[in-house]
Amino acid sequence: MTSNLMDIKEKIASAAENCGRPPKDITLVAVSKVHIVETILPVLESGQRVFGENRVQEAAQKWPALKNSFDGVKLHLIGPLQTNKVRQAVHLFDVIETVDRPKLARMLARIFEEEAKRCDIYIQVNTGHENQKAGILPDSADEFIALCRDDLKLEVRGLMCIPPFDHDSTPHFKLLKEIADRNNIKNLSMGMSGDFEKAIGNGATHVRVGTAIFGARPGY
Ligand SMILES: *Cc1c(COP(=O)(O)O)cnc(C)c1O
């Protein structure tokens, strides 16, 4: 497992160097969803600090204790966020990558005020126009970003996408970068176990890697 981690970090570094980017510009988000604490511990012990979870409830069970034991842990929410879990998510997560609708953005703005605690937010874009997938549609992205920034005074730190399964992800990565560039957004969360090197070649600042670090997810 930790040898997987080292391997992925080397691959990230060479993918960055291959396109003339400093490796430190790319953050590895280790996706620990479904995995138990015993599986996550060795990865923490070998120095990894940024993790991704896709369910608020699961993260609430696993991470408060781990955050107490390890300094500097940053937790990213990479799964859909229901409005009734926003308050809990705001306390648990450092980055919410899946902001994708006005109702959720408004709720976040309100809860940031009420709790005097903020997370970084990324907007999820449904680059593949998939009905079953979360994310704002590409054509509505500029307007939604403006709503977040101008009306709700939310700082939009990044964009995130999950390209359709079994498609070439390159056009999706390029589309996400275009939307980010024209809106002056710095961070791009894109690329998973199968395509993180390609994502780095297309400007990813954050890659979300699960299986290649932790192995196959139990029950999948
Ligand atoms: C599970 C998940 C990942 C990690 O996928 P792997 O193929 O295991 O690397 C990345 N992003 C999101 C949004 C996920 O849900």
The ligand as an SDF file (V2000), in Angstrom:
LIG
                    3D

 15 15  0  0  0  0  0  0  0  0999 V2000
  -13.8770    7.0690   -6.0600 C   0  0  0  0  0  0  0  0  0  0  0  0
  -13.5430    8.3780   -6.6510 C   0  0  0  0  0  0  0  0  0  0  0  0
  -12.2390    8.6570   -7.1150 C   0  0  0  0  0  0  0  0  0  0  0  0
  -11.1040    7.6620   -7.0980 C   0  0  0  0  0  0  0  0  0  0  0  0
  -11.2660    6.7250   -8.1140 O   0  0  0  0  0  0  0  0  0  0  0  0
  -10.1560    5.6110   -8.4020 P   0  0  0  0  0  0  0  0  0  0  0  0
  -10.4770    5.1500   -9.7480 O   0  0  0  0  0  0  0  0  0  0  0  0
  -10.3130    4.5810   -7.3380 O   0  0  0  0  0  0  0  0  0  0  0  0
   -8.8220    6.2850   -8.3190 O   0  0  0  0  0  0  0  0  0  0  0  0
  -12.0020    9.9200   -7.6270 C   0  0  0  0  0  0  0  0  0  0  0  0
  -12.9590   10.8650   -7.6850 N   0  0  0  0  0  0  0  0  0  0  0  0
  -14.2100   10.6370   -7.2410 C   0  0  0  0  0  0  0  0  0  0  0  0
  -15.2250   11.7160   -7.3230 C   0  0  0  0  0  0  0  0  0  0  0  0
  -14.5480    9.3860   -6.7270 C   0  0  0  0  0  0  0  0  0  0  0  0
  -15.8040    9.1730   -6.2890 O   0  0  0  0  0  0  0  0  0  0  0  0
  1  2  1  0
  2  3  1  0
  2 14  2  0
  3  4  1  0
  3 10  2  0
  4  5  1  0
  5  6  1  0
  6  7  2  0
  6  8  1  0
  6  9  1  0
 10 11  1  0
 11 12  2  0
 12 13  1  0
 12 14  1  0
 14 15  1  0
M  END
$$$$
